[in-house]
Amino acid sequence: MKKILVVCGNGLGSSFIVEMNVKTVLSQLGVEADVSHTDLTTAKSEKADIYLGSKDLISNLDDGTRTIIGLTNILDQNELKAALESHLS
């Protein structure tokens, strides 16, 4: 099972909302994954298969070893679904 880590600046509000949206989209796709959310600092030391967040923030985690999904609009479920489909297929 893949682990998806949703990241925002404080790890409280927006990442929690996106986590719920990720779970909804994964349910629609029939995909099981371990989804959680955290702040940017914690994410740097936490292991996950996919790191997901806003493009401007999540780029801070891109060290060439991580799979990063940067969203232009973190509340756009169509963008989220397309991004997850391309990374989970």
PyMOL Python script that loads the backbone (N, CA, C, O; Angstrom):
from pymol import cmd

cmd.read_pdbstr("""\
ATOM      1  N   MET A   1       0.841  -1.174   0.000  1.00  0.00           N
ATOM      2  CA  MET A   1       0.000   0.000   0.000  1.00  0.00           C
ATOM      3  C   MET A   1       0.892   1.246   0.000  1.00  0.00           C
ATOM      4  O   MET A   1       1.831   1.354   0.788  1.00  0.00           O
ATOM      5  N   LYS A   2       0.577   2.179  -0.900  1.00  0.00           N
ATOM      6  CA  LYS A   2       1.365   3.409  -0.988  1.00  0.00           C
ATOM      7  C   LYS A   2       1.011   4.358   0.153  1.00  0.00           C
ATOM      8  O   LYS A   2      -0.116   4.381   0.648  1.00  0.00           O
ATOM      9  N   LYS A   3       2.005   5.132   0.547  1.00  0.00           N
ATOM     10  CA  LYS A   3       1.783   6.157   1.552  1.00  0.00           C
ATOM     11  C   LYS A   3       1.823   7.514   0.859  1.00  0.00           C
ATOM     12  O   LYS A   3       2.785   7.850   0.170  1.00  0.00           O
ATOM     13  N   ILE A   4       0.756   8.284   1.059  1.00  0.00           N
ATOM     14  CA  ILE A   4       0.659   9.629   0.482  1.00  0.00           C
ATOM     15  C   ILE A   4       0.672  10.630   1.632  1.00  0.00           C
ATOM     16  O   ILE A   4      -0.140  10.541   2.553  1.00  0.00           O
ATOM     17  N   LEU A   5       1.582  11.565   1.572  1.00  0.00           N
ATOM     18  CA  LEU A   5       1.703  12.580   2.608  1.00  0.00           C
ATOM     19  C   LEU A   5       1.305  13.935   2.026  1.00  0.00           C
ATOM     20  O   LEU A   5       1.937  14.436   1.096  1.00  0.00           O
ATOM     21  N   VAL A   6       0.255  14.513   2.588  1.00  0.00           N
ATOM     22  CA  VAL A   6      -0.216  15.833   2.153  1.00  0.00           C
ATOM     23  C   VAL A   6       0.457  16.877   3.035  1.00  0.00           C
ATOM     24  O   VAL A   6       0.429  16.785   4.263  1.00  0.00           O
ATOM     25  N   VAL A   7       1.062  17.871   2.391  1.00  0.00           N
ATOM     26  CA  VAL A   7       1.906  18.827   3.112  1.00  0.00           C
ATOM     27  C   VAL A   7       1.391  20.253   2.928  1.00  0.00           C
ATOM     28  O   VAL A   7       1.016  20.656   1.827  1.00  0.00           O
ATOM     29  N   CYS A   8       1.382  21.010   4.030  1.00  0.00           N
ATOM     30  CA  CYS A   8       1.142  22.457   3.950  1.00  0.00           C
ATOM     31  C   CYS A   8       2.084  23.134   4.941  1.00  0.00           C
ATOM     32  O   CYS A   8       2.871  22.464   5.610  1.00  0.00           O
ATOM     33  N   GLY A   9       2.008  24.429   5.034  1.00  0.00           N
ATOM     34  CA  GLY A   9       2.930  25.189   5.857  1.00  0.00           C
ATOM     35  C   GLY A   9       2.880  24.835   7.327  1.00  0.00           C
ATOM     36  O   GLY A   9       3.918  24.676   7.969  1.00  0.00           O
ATOM     37  N   ASN A  10       1.682  24.711   7.860  1.00  0.00           N
ATOM     38  CA  ASN A  10       1.524  24.425   9.285  1.00  0.00           C
ATOM     39  C   ASN A  10       1.042  23.014   9.586  1.00  0.00           C
ATOM     40  O   ASN A  10       1.053  22.592  10.743  1.00  0.00           O
ATOM     41  N   GLY A  11       0.622  22.284   8.570  1.00  0.00           N
ATOM     42  CA  GLY A  11       0.169  20.913   8.775  1.00  0.00           C
ATOM     43  C   GLY A  11      -1.158  20.804   9.496  1.00  0.00           C
ATOM     44  O   GLY A  11      -1.445  19.784  10.122  1.00  0.00           O
ATOM     45  N   LEU A  12      -1.961  21.833   9.415  1.00  0.00           N
ATOM     46  CA  LEU A  12      -3.218  21.828  10.160  1.00  0.00           C
ATOM     47  C   LEU A  12      -4.436  21.939   9.238  1.00  0.00           C
ATOM     48  O   LEU A  12      -5.164  20.963   9.058  1.00  0.00           O
ATOM     49  N   GLY A  13      -4.659  23.106   8.660  1.00  0.00           N
ATOM     50  CA  GLY A  13      -5.899  23.373   7.939  1.00  0.00           C
ATOM     51  C   GLY A  13      -5.949  22.856   6.521  1.00  0.00           C
ATOM     52  O   GLY A  13      -6.681  21.912   6.223  1.00  0.00           O
ATOM     53  N   SER A  14      -5.176  23.468   5.646  1.00  0.00           N
ATOM     54  CA  SER A  14      -5.299  23.127   4.228  1.00  0.00           C
ATOM     55  C   SER A  14      -4.851  21.700   3.942  1.00  0.00           C
ATOM     56  O   SER A  14      -5.453  21.028   3.105  1.00  0.00           O
ATOM     57  N   SER A  15      -3.823  21.227   4.607  1.00  0.00           N
ATOM     58  CA  SER A  15      -3.392  19.847   4.342  1.00  0.00           C
ATOM     59  C   SER A  15      -4.437  18.842   4.829  1.00  0.00           C
ATOM     60  O   SER A  15      -4.591  17.770   4.243  1.00  0.00           O
ATOM     61  N   PHE A  16      -5.150  19.186   5.895  1.00  0.00           N
ATOM     62  CA  PHE A  16      -6.211  18.292   6.376  1.00  0.00           C
ATOM     63  C   PHE A  16      -7.360  18.238   5.374  1.00  0.00           C
ATOM     64  O   PHE A  16      -7.913  17.169   5.117  1.00  0.00           O
ATOM     65  N   ILE A  17      -7.720  19.395   4.806  1.00  0.00           N
ATOM     66  CA  ILE A  17      -8.791  19.439   3.800  1.00  0.00           C
ATOM     67  C   ILE A  17      -8.385  18.640   2.570  1.00  0.00           C
ATOM     68  O   ILE A  17      -9.175  17.863   2.033  1.00  0.00           O
ATOM     69  N   VAL A  18      -7.133  18.840   2.124  1.00  0.00           N
ATOM     70  CA  VAL A  18      -6.661  18.110   0.938  1.00  0.00           C
ATOM     71  C   VAL A  18      -6.580  16.615   1.236  1.00  0.00           C
ATOM     72  O   VAL A  18      -6.874  15.801   0.360  1.00  0.00           O
ATOM     73  N   GLU A  19      -6.190  16.241   2.446  1.00  0.00           N
ATOM     74  CA  GLU A  19      -6.161  14.827   2.825  1.00  0.00           C
ATOM     75  C   GLU A  19      -7.544  14.206   2.648  1.00  0.00           C
ATOM     76  O   GLU A  19      -7.669  13.109   2.104  1.00  0.00           O
ATOM     77  N   MET A  20      -8.575  14.902   3.104  1.00  0.00           N
ATOM     78  CA  MET A  20      -9.938  14.391   2.939  1.00  0.00           C
ATOM     79  C   MET A  20     -10.296  14.269   1.465  1.00  0.00           C
ATOM     80  O   MET A  20     -10.931  13.299   1.051  1.00  0.00           O
ATOM     81  N   ASN A  21      -9.879  15.276   0.660  1.00  0.00           N
ATOM     82  CA  ASN A  21     -10.143  15.215  -0.783  1.00  0.00           C
ATOM     83  C   ASN A  21      -9.387  14.064  -1.443  1.00  0.00           C
ATOM     84  O   ASN A  21      -9.917  13.406  -2.338  1.00  0.00           O
ATOM     85  N   VAL A  22      -8.152  13.820  -1.004  1.00  0.00           N
ATOM     86  CA  VAL A  22      -7.373  12.695  -1.551  1.00  0.00           C
ATOM     87  C   VAL A  22      -8.090  11.381  -1.249  1.00  0.00           C
ATOM     88  O   VAL A  22      -8.206  10.520  -2.120  1.00  0.00           O
ATOM     89  N   LYS A  23      -8.565  11.228  -0.024  1.00  0.00           N
ATOM     90  CA  LYS A  23      -9.271   9.997   0.351  1.00  0.00           C
ATOM     91  C   LYS A  23     -10.533   9.818  -0.477  1.00  0.00           C
ATOM     92  O   LYS A  23     -10.866   8.698  -0.866  1.00  0.00           O
ATOM     93  N   THR A  24     -11.239  10.912  -0.749  1.00  0.00           N
ATOM     94  CA  THR A  24     -12.447  10.842  -1.580  1.00  0.00           C
ATOM     95  C   THR A  24     -12.094  10.401  -2.991  1.00  0.00           C
ATOM     96  O   THR A  24     -12.748   9.520  -3.550  1.00  0.00           O
ATOM     97  N   VAL A  25     -11.065  11.008  -3.569  1.00  0.00           N
ATOM     98  CA  VAL A  25     -10.658  10.672  -4.938  1.00  0.00           C
ATOM     99  C   VAL A  25     -10.162   9.229  -5.011  1.00  0.00           C
ATOM    100  O   VAL A  25     -10.495   8.510  -5.953  1.00  0.00           O
ATOM    101  N   LEU A  26      -9.381   8.806  -4.042  1.00  0.00           N
ATOM    102  CA  LEU A  26      -8.885   7.421  -4.045  1.00  0.00           C
ATOM    103  C   LEU A  26     -10.046   6.433  -3.958  1.00  0.00           C
ATOM    104  O   LEU A  26     -10.022   5.382  -4.598  1.00  0.00           O
ATOM    105  N   SER A  27     -11.055   6.770  -3.170  1.00  0.00           N
ATOM    106  CA  SER A  27     -12.239   5.918  -3.078  1.00  0.00           C
ATOM    107  C   SER A  27     -12.927   5.820  -4.434  1.00  0.00           C
ATOM    108  O   SER A  27     -13.348   4.741  -4.849  1.00  0.00           O
ATOM    109  N   GLN A  28     -13.039   6.962  -5.124  1.00  0.00           N
ATOM    110  CA  GLN A  28     -13.650   6.969  -6.458  1.00  0.00           C
ATOM    111  C   GLN A  28     -12.851   6.126  -7.442  1.00  0.00           C
ATOM    112  O   GLN A  28     -13.415   5.491  -8.333  1.00  0.00           O
ATOM    113  N   LEU A  29     -11.529   6.126  -7.272  1.00  0.00           N
ATOM    114  CA  LEU A  29     -10.650   5.378  -8.181  1.00  0.00           C
ATOM    115  C   LEU A  29     -10.519   3.909  -7.770  1.00  0.00           C
ATOM    116  O   LEU A  29      -9.980   3.095  -8.520  1.00  0.00           O
ATOM    117  N   GLY A  30     -11.011   3.579  -6.583  1.00  0.00           N
ATOM    118  CA  GLY A  30     -10.887   2.211  -6.087  1.00  0.00           C
ATOM    119  C   GLY A  30      -9.478   1.860  -5.671  1.00  0.00           C
ATOM    120  O   GLY A  30      -9.066   0.703  -5.763  1.00  0.00           O
ATOM    121  N   VAL A  31      -8.733   2.860  -5.209  1.00  0.00           N
ATOM    122  CA  VAL A  31      -7.338   2.667  -4.812  1.00  0.00           C
ATOM    123  C   VAL A  31      -7.225   2.823  -3.300  1.00  0.00           C
ATOM    124  O   VAL A  31      -7.783   3.755  -2.722  1.00  0.00           O
ATOM    125  N   GLU A  32      -6.501   1.905  -2.664  1.00  0.00           N
ATOM    126  CA  GLU A  32      -6.250   2.015  -1.232  1.00  0.00           C
ATOM    127  C   GLU A  32      -4.862   2.589  -1.013  1.00  0.00           C
ATOM    128  O   GLU A  32      -3.903   2.200  -1.679  1.00  0.00           O
ATOM    129  N   ALA A  33      -4.765   3.512  -0.081  1.00  0.00           N
ATOM    130  CA  ALA A  33      -3.477   4.107   0.260  1.00  0.00           C
ATOM    131  C   ALA A  33      -3.545   4.623   1.687  1.00  0.00           C
ATOM    132  O   ALA A  33      -4.618   4.911   2.216  1.00  0.00           O
ATOM    133  N   ASP A  34      -2.375   4.730   2.292  1.00  0.00           N
ATOM    134  CA  ASP A  34      -2.257   5.322   3.614  1.00  0.00           C
ATOM    135  C   ASP A  34      -2.046   6.823   3.399  1.00  0.00           C
ATOM    136  O   ASP A  34      -1.007   7.237   2.885  1.00  0.00           O
ATOM    137  N   VAL A  35      -3.022   7.631   3.788  1.00  0.00           N
ATOM    138  CA  VAL A  35      -2.971   9.076   3.547  1.00  0.00           C
ATOM    139  C   VAL A  35      -2.925   9.801   4.886  1.00  0.00           C
ATOM    140  O   VAL A  35      -3.724   9.527   5.782  1.00  0.00           O
ATOM    141  N   SER A  36      -1.984  10.724   5.010  1.00  0.00           N
ATOM    142  CA  SER A  36      -1.912  11.547   6.208  1.00  0.00           C
ATOM    143  C   SER A  36      -1.447  12.942   5.815  1.00  0.00           C
ATOM    144  O   SER A  36      -1.083  13.179   4.663  1.00  0.00           O
ATOM    145  N   HIS A  37      -1.459  13.864   6.772  1.00  0.00           N
ATOM    146  CA  HIS A  37      -1.031  15.233   6.475  1.00  0.00           C
ATOM    147  C   HIS A  37      -0.038  15.710   7.534  1.00  0.00           C
ATOM    148  O   HIS A  37      -0.019  15.227   8.666  1.00  0.00           O
ATOM    149  N   THR A  38       0.772  16.660   7.129  1.00  0.00           N
ATOM    150  CA  THR A  38       1.772  17.203   8.058  1.00  0.00           C
ATOM    151  C   THR A  38       2.258  18.562   7.569  1.00  0.00           C
ATOM    152  O   THR A  38       1.841  19.043   6.515  1.00  0.00           O
ATOM    153  N   ASP A  39       3.135  19.167   8.338  1.00  0.00           N
ATOM    154  CA  ASP A  39       3.736  20.442   7.951  1.00  0.00           C
ATOM    155  C   ASP A  39       5.018  20.193   7.151  1.00  0.00           C
ATOM    156  O   ASP A  39       5.548  19.082   7.113  1.00  0.00           O
ATOM    157  N   LEU A  40       5.494  21.259   6.517  1.00  0.00           N
ATOM    158  CA  LEU A  40       6.652  21.141   5.632  1.00  0.00           C
ATOM    159  C   LEU A  40       7.905  20.650   6.361  1.00  0.00           C
ATOM    160  O   LEU A  40       8.626  19.799   5.840  1.00  0.00           O
ATOM    161  N   THR A  41       8.167  21.166   7.538  1.00  0.00           N
ATOM    162  CA  THR A  41       9.376  20.776   8.276  1.00  0.00           C
ATOM    163  C   THR A  41       9.361  19.293   8.623  1.00  0.00           C
ATOM    164  O   THR A  41      10.364  18.604   8.438  1.00  0.00           O
ATOM    165  N   THR A  42       8.241  18.797   9.120  1.00  0.00           N
ATOM    166  CA  THR A  42       8.130  17.380   9.469  1.00  0.00           C
ATOM    167  C   THR A  42       8.222  16.509   8.227  1.00  0.00           C
ATOM    168  O   THR A  42       8.805  15.425   8.269  1.00  0.00           O
ATOM    169  N   ALA A  43       7.653  16.972   7.129  1.00  0.00           N
ATOM    170  CA  ALA A  43       7.664  16.190   5.892  1.00  0.00           C
ATOM    171  C   ALA A  43       9.073  15.907   5.397  1.00  0.00           C
ATOM    172  O   ALA A  43       9.314  14.892   4.744  1.00  0.00           O
ATOM    173  N   LYS A  44      10.007  16.804   5.709  1.00  0.00           N
ATOM    174  CA  LYS A  44      11.386  16.621   5.245  1.00  0.00           C
ATOM    175  C   LYS A  44      12.039  15.376   5.839  1.00  0.00           C
ATOM    176  O   LYS A  44      12.977  14.831   5.259  1.00  0.00           O
ATOM    177  N   SER A  45      11.546  14.926   6.992  1.00  0.00           N
ATOM    178  CA  SER A  45      12.137  13.744   7.621  1.00  0.00           C
ATOM    179  C   SER A  45      11.189  12.545   7.630  1.00  0.00           C
ATOM    180  O   SER A  45      11.525  11.492   8.172  1.00  0.00           O
ATOM    181  N   GLU A  46      10.024  12.699   7.042  1.00  0.00           N
ATOM    182  CA  GLU A  46       9.045  11.607   7.033  1.00  0.00           C
ATOM    183  C   GLU A  46       9.068  10.901   5.682  1.00  0.00           C
ATOM    184  O   GLU A  46       9.129  11.547   4.636  1.00  0.00           O
ATOM    185  N   LYS A  47       9.020   9.573   5.714  1.00  0.00           N
ATOM    186  CA  LYS A  47       9.042   8.782   4.486  1.00  0.00           C
ATOM    187  C   LYS A  47       7.640   8.612   3.933  1.00  0.00           C
ATOM    188  O   LYS A  47       6.695   8.346   4.676  1.00  0.00           O
ATOM    189  N   ALA A  48       7.511   8.768   2.617  1.00  0.00           N
ATOM    190  CA  ALA A  48       6.243   8.542   1.927  1.00  0.00           C
ATOM    191  C   ALA A  48       6.550   8.186   0.477  1.00  0.00           C
ATOM    192  O   ALA A  48       7.629   8.485  -0.034  1.00  0.00           O
ATOM    193  N   ASP A  49       5.599   7.554  -0.168  1.00  0.00           N
ATOM    194  CA  ASP A  49       5.765   7.247  -1.596  1.00  0.00           C
ATOM    195  C   ASP A  49       5.471   8.477  -2.444  1.00  0.00           C
ATOM    196  O   ASP A  49       6.105   8.696  -3.476  1.00  0.00           O
ATOM    197  N   ILE A  50       4.500   9.285  -2.000  1.00  0.00           N
ATOM    198  CA  ILE A  50       4.107  10.482  -2.733  1.00  0.00           C
ATOM    199  C   ILE A  50       3.932  11.626  -1.736  1.00  0.00           C
ATOM    200  O   ILE A  50       3.291  11.473  -0.696  1.00  0.00           O
ATOM    201  N   TYR A  51       4.519  12.776  -2.078  1.00  0.00           N
ATOM    202  CA  TYR A  51       4.334  13.997  -1.300  1.00  0.00           C
ATOM    203  C   TYR A  51       3.470  14.928  -2.133  1.00  0.00           C
ATOM    204  O   TYR A  51       3.764  15.166  -3.305  1.00  0.00           O
ATOM    205  N   LEU A  52       2.409  15.454  -1.540  1.00  0.00           N
ATOM    206  CA  LEU A  52       1.436  16.238  -2.297  1.00  0.00           C
ATOM    207  C   LEU A  52       1.164  17.555  -1.579  1.00  0.00           C
ATOM    208  O   LEU A  52       1.029  17.587  -0.356  1.00  0.00           O
ATOM    209  N   GLY A  53       1.084  18.639  -2.345  1.00  0.00           N
ATOM    210  CA  GLY A  53       0.782  19.941  -1.762  1.00  0.00           C
ATOM    211  C   GLY A  53       0.762  21.001  -2.841  1.00  0.00           C
ATOM    212  O   GLY A  53       0.835  20.682  -4.028  1.00  0.00           O
ATOM    213  N   SER A  54       0.663  22.260  -2.443  1.00  0.00           N
ATOM    214  CA  SER A  54       0.664  23.344  -3.420  1.00  0.00           C
ATOM    215  C   SER A  54       2.034  23.424  -4.080  1.00  0.00           C
ATOM    216  O   SER A  54       3.053  23.141  -3.451  1.00  0.00           O
ATOM    217  N   LYS A  55       2.050  23.812  -5.352  1.00  0.00           N
ATOM    218  CA  LYS A  55       3.300  23.831  -6.121  1.00  0.00           C
ATOM    219  C   LYS A  55       4.386  24.667  -5.463  1.00  0.00           C
ATOM    220  O   LYS A  55       5.544  24.253  -5.401  1.00  0.00           O
ATOM    221  N   ASP A  56       4.011  25.844  -4.972  1.00  0.00           N
ATOM    222  CA  ASP A  56       5.023  26.741  -4.409  1.00  0.00           C
ATOM    223  C   ASP A  56       5.632  26.190  -3.129  1.00  0.00           C
ATOM    224  O   ASP A  56       6.794  26.467  -2.830  1.00  0.00           O
ATOM    225  N   LEU A  57       4.874  25.425  -2.380  1.00  0.00           N
ATOM    226  CA  LEU A  57       5.369  24.888  -1.112  1.00  0.00           C
ATOM    227  C   LEU A  57       6.057  23.537  -1.281  1.00  0.00           C
ATOM    228  O   LEU A  57       7.131  23.301  -0.726  1.00  0.00           O
ATOM    229  N   ILE A  58       5.432  22.660  -2.048  1.00  0.00           N
ATOM    230  CA  ILE A  58       5.924  21.283  -2.146  1.00  0.00           C
ATOM    231  C   ILE A  58       7.265  21.219  -2.876  1.00  0.00           C
ATOM    232  O   ILE A  58       8.010  20.252  -2.716  1.00  0.00           O
ATOM    233  N   SER A  59       7.576  22.235  -3.671  1.00  0.00           N
ATOM    234  CA  SER A  59       8.857  22.245  -4.386  1.00  0.00           C
ATOM    235  C   SER A  59      10.037  22.264  -3.405  1.00  0.00           C
ATOM    236  O   SER A  59      11.152  21.902  -3.778  1.00  0.00           O
ATOM    237  N   ASN A  60       9.801  22.680  -2.163  1.00  0.00           N
ATOM    238  CA  ASN A  60      10.851  22.669  -1.147  1.00  0.00           C
ATOM    239  C   ASN A  60      11.286  21.258  -0.772  1.00  0.00           C
ATOM    240  O   ASN A  60      12.356  21.069  -0.195  1.00  0.00           O
ATOM    241  N   LEU A  61      10.460  20.268  -1.097  1.00  0.00           N
ATOM    242  CA  LEU A  61      10.789  18.877  -0.778  1.00  0.00           C
ATOM    243  C   LEU A  61      11.460  18.155  -1.944  1.00  0.00           C
ATOM    244  O   LEU A  61      11.932  17.028  -1.792  1.00  0.00           O
ATOM    245  N   ASP A  62      11.499  18.804  -3.105  1.00  0.00           N
ATOM    246  CA  ASP A  62      12.006  18.151  -4.307  1.00  0.00           C
ATOM    247  C   ASP A  62      13.531  18.120  -4.297  1.00  0.00           C
ATOM    248  O   ASP A  62      14.196  19.072  -4.706  1.00  0.00           O
ATOM    249  N   ASP A  63      14.064  16.997  -3.820  1.00  0.00           N
ATOM    250  CA  ASP A  63      15.517  16.820  -3.787  1.00  0.00           C
ATOM    251  C   ASP A  63      15.981  15.813  -4.829  1.00  0.00           C
ATOM    252  O   ASP A  63      17.137  15.391  -4.824  1.00  0.00           O
ATOM    253  N   GLY A  64      15.075  15.431  -5.719  1.00  0.00           N
ATOM    254  CA  GLY A  64      15.407  14.482  -6.769  1.00  0.00           C
ATOM    255  C   GLY A  64      15.182  13.035  -6.375  1.00  0.00           C
ATOM    256  O   GLY A  64      15.276  12.145  -7.221  1.00  0.00           O
ATOM    257  N   THR A  65      14.884  12.781  -5.101  1.00  0.00           N
ATOM    258  CA  THR A  65      14.657  11.410  -4.646  1.00  0.00           C
ATOM    259  C   THR A  65      13.188  11.151  -4.320  1.00  0.00           C
ATOM    260  O   THR A  65      12.774   9.997  -4.212  1.00  0.00           O
ATOM    261  N   ARG A  66      12.408  12.199  -4.165  1.00  0.00           N
ATOM    262  CA  ARG A  66      11.011  12.053  -3.764  1.00  0.00           C
ATOM    263  C   ARG A  66      10.084  12.192  -4.967  1.00  0.00           C
ATOM    264  O   ARG A  66      10.392  12.887  -5.935  1.00  0.00           O
ATOM    265  N   THR A  67       8.929  11.504  -4.879  1.00  0.00           N
ATOM    266  CA  THR A  67       7.868  11.711  -5.860  1.00  0.00           C
ATOM    267  C   THR A  67       6.984  12.829  -5.335  1.00  0.00           C
ATOM    268  O   THR A  67       6.365  12.713  -4.277  1.00  0.00           O
ATOM    269  N   ILE A  68       6.939  13.905  -6.092  1.00  0.00           N
ATOM    270  CA  ILE A  68       6.256  15.126  -5.681  1.00  0.00           C
ATOM    271  C   ILE A  68       5.070  15.390  -6.601  1.00  0.00           C
ATOM    272  O   ILE A  68       5.192  15.293  -7.822  1.00  0.00           O
ATOM    273  N   ILE A  69       3.924  15.724  -6.012  1.00  0.00           N
ATOM    274  CA  ILE A  69       2.782  16.205  -6.794  1.00  0.00           C
ATOM    275  C   ILE A  69       2.497  17.629  -6.333  1.00  0.00           C
ATOM    276  O   ILE A  69       2.076  17.852  -5.198  1.00  0.00           O
ATOM    277  N   GLY A  70       2.729  18.580  -7.218  1.00  0.00           N
ATOM    278  CA  GLY A  70       2.449  19.979  -6.926  1.00  0.00           C
ATOM    279  C   GLY A  70       1.152  20.398  -7.581  1.00  0.00           C
ATOM    280  O   GLY A  70       0.981  20.241  -8.790  1.00  0.00           O
ATOM    281  N   LEU A  71       0.246  20.925  -6.795  1.00  0.00           N
ATOM    282  CA  LEU A  71      -1.058  21.343  -7.304  1.00  0.00           C
ATOM    283  C   LEU A  71      -1.094  22.863  -7.450  1.00  0.00           C
ATOM    284  O   LEU A  71      -0.604  23.594  -6.589  1.00  0.00           O
ATOM    285  N   THR A  72      -1.681  23.327  -8.556  1.00  0.00           N
ATOM    286  CA  THR A  72      -1.871  24.762  -8.757  1.00  0.00           C
ATOM    287  C   THR A  72      -2.977  25.272  -7.842  1.00  0.00           C
ATOM    288  O   THR A  72      -2.829  26.314  -7.204  1.00  0.00           O
ATOM    289  N   ASN A  73      -4.090  24.536  -7.780  1.00  0.00           N
ATOM    290  CA  ASN A  73      -5.213  24.876  -6.913  1.00  0.00           C
ATOM    291  C   ASN A  73      -5.487  23.666  -6.021  1.00  0.00           C
ATOM    292  O   ASN A  73      -6.036  22.667  -6.485  1.00  0.00           O
ATOM    293  N   ILE A  74      -5.115  23.750  -4.763  1.00  0.00           N
ATOM    294  CA  ILE A  74      -5.214  22.575  -3.885  1.00  0.00           C
ATOM    295  C   ILE A  74      -6.649  22.155  -3.613  1.00  0.00           C
ATOM    296  O   ILE A  74      -6.879  21.048  -3.127  1.00  0.00           O
ATOM    297  N   LEU A  75      -7.620  23.013  -3.915  1.00  0.00           N
ATOM    298  CA  LEU A  75      -9.016  22.663  -3.678  1.00  0.00           C
ATOM    299  C   LEU A  75      -9.721  22.163  -4.935  1.00  0.00           C
ATOM    300  O   LEU A  75     -10.903  21.825  -4.886  1.00  0.00           O
ATOM    301  N   ASP A  76      -9.011  22.112  -6.056  1.00  0.00           N
ATOM    302  CA  ASP A  76      -9.586  21.646  -7.322  1.00  0.00           C
ATOM    303  C   ASP A  76      -9.509  20.113  -7.365  1.00  0.00           C
ATOM    304  O   ASP A  76      -8.439  19.539  -7.566  1.00  0.00           O
ATOM    305  N   GLN A  77     -10.651  19.474  -7.174  1.00  0.00           N
ATOM    306  CA  GLN A  77     -10.664  18.008  -7.127  1.00  0.00           C
ATOM    307  C   GLN A  77     -10.380  17.384  -8.485  1.00  0.00           C
ATOM    308  O   GLN A  77      -9.881  16.261  -8.552  1.00  0.00           O
ATOM    309  N   ASN A  78     -10.691  18.093  -9.575  1.00  0.00           N
ATOM    310  CA  ASN A  78     -10.373  17.552 -10.901  1.00  0.00           C
ATOM    311  C   ASN A  78      -8.858  17.513 -11.114  1.00  0.00           C
ATOM    312  O   ASN A  78      -8.332  16.531 -11.638  1.00  0.00           O
ATOM    313  N   GLU A  79      -8.161  18.567 -10.715  1.00  0.00           N
ATOM    314  CA  GLU A  79      -6.693  18.593 -10.810  1.00  0.00           C
ATOM    315  C   GLU A  79      -6.092  17.509  -9.922  1.00  0.00           C
ATOM    316  O   GLU A  79      -5.161  16.809 -10.320  1.00  0.00           O
ATOM    317  N   LEU A  80      -6.637  17.381  -8.715  1.00  0.00           N
ATOM    318  CA  LEU A  80      -6.155  16.372  -7.781  1.00  0.00           C
ATOM    319  C   LEU A  80      -6.340  14.967  -8.350  1.00  0.00           C
ATOM    320  O   LEU A  80      -5.429  14.140  -8.291  1.00  0.00           O
ATOM    321  N   LYS A  81      -7.517  14.706  -8.896  1.00  0.00           N
ATOM    322  CA  LYS A  81      -7.810  13.382  -9.450  1.00  0.00           C
ATOM    323  C   LYS A  81      -6.874  13.061 -10.614  1.00  0.00           C
ATOM    324  O   LYS A  81      -6.345  11.952 -10.696  1.00  0.00           O
ATOM    325  N   ALA A  82      -6.668  14.019 -11.509  1.00  0.00           N
ATOM    326  CA  ALA A  82      -5.779  13.795 -12.658  1.00  0.00           C
ATOM    327  C   ALA A  82      -4.351  13.521 -12.186  1.00  0.00           C
ATOM    328  O   ALA A  82      -3.670  12.648 -12.725  1.00  0.00           O
ATOM    329  N   ALA A  83      -3.906  14.266 -11.186  1.00  0.00           N
ATOM    330  CA  ALA A  83      -2.539  14.078 -10.672  1.00  0.00           C
ATOM    331  C   ALA A  83      -2.380  12.710 -10.018  1.00  0.00           C
ATOM    332  O   ALA A  83      -1.376  12.030 -10.227  1.00  0.00           O
ATOM    333  N   LEU A  84      -3.362  12.314  -9.236  1.00  0.00           N
ATOM    334  CA  LEU A  84      -3.276  11.006  -8.572  1.00  0.00           C
ATOM    335  C   LEU A  84      -3.346   9.874  -9.588  1.00  0.00           C
ATOM    336  O   LEU A  84      -2.616   8.889  -9.474  1.00  0.00           O
ATOM    337  N   GLU A  85      -4.226  10.012 -10.585  1.00  0.00           N
ATOM    338  CA  GLU A  85      -4.330   8.968 -11.610  1.00  0.00           C
ATOM    339  C   GLU A  85      -3.001   8.779 -12.327  1.00  0.00           C
ATOM    340  O   GLU A  85      -2.603   7.646 -12.600  1.00  0.00           O
ATOM    341  N   SER A  86      -2.315   9.864 -12.633  1.00  0.00           N
ATOM    342  CA  SER A  86      -1.059   9.742 -13.381  1.00  0.00           C
ATOM    343  C   SER A  86       0.067   9.156 -12.529  1.00  0.00           C
ATOM    344  O   SER A  86       0.997   8.553 -13.063  1.00  0.00           O
ATOM    345  N   HIS A  87      -0.011   9.328 -11.211  1.00  0.00           N
ATOM    346  CA  HIS A  87       1.049   8.812 -10.344  1.00  0.00           C
ATOM    347  C   HIS A  87       0.746   7.431  -9.760  1.00  0.00           C
ATOM    348  O   HIS A  87       1.650   6.764  -9.256  1.00  0.00           O
ATOM    349  N   LEU A  88      -0.489   7.005  -9.820  1.00  0.00           N
ATOM    350  CA  LEU A  88      -0.851   5.718  -9.213  1.00  0.00           C
ATOM    351  C   LEU A  88      -1.097   4.623 -10.250  1.00  0.00           C
ATOM    352  O   LEU A  88      -1.324   3.471  -9.883  1.00  0.00           O
ATOM    353  N   SER A  89      -1.056   4.960 -11.519  1.00  0.00           N
ATOM    354  CA  SER A  89      -1.317   3.931 -12.538  1.00  0.00           C
ATOM    355  C   SER A  89      -0.046   3.283 -13.011  1.00  0.00           C
ATOM    356  O   SER A  89      -0.085   2.398 -13.866  1.00  0.00           O
TER     357      SER A  89
END
""", "prot")
cmd.dss("prot")
cmd.show_as("cartoon", "prot")
cmd.util.cbc("prot")
cmd.orient("prot")
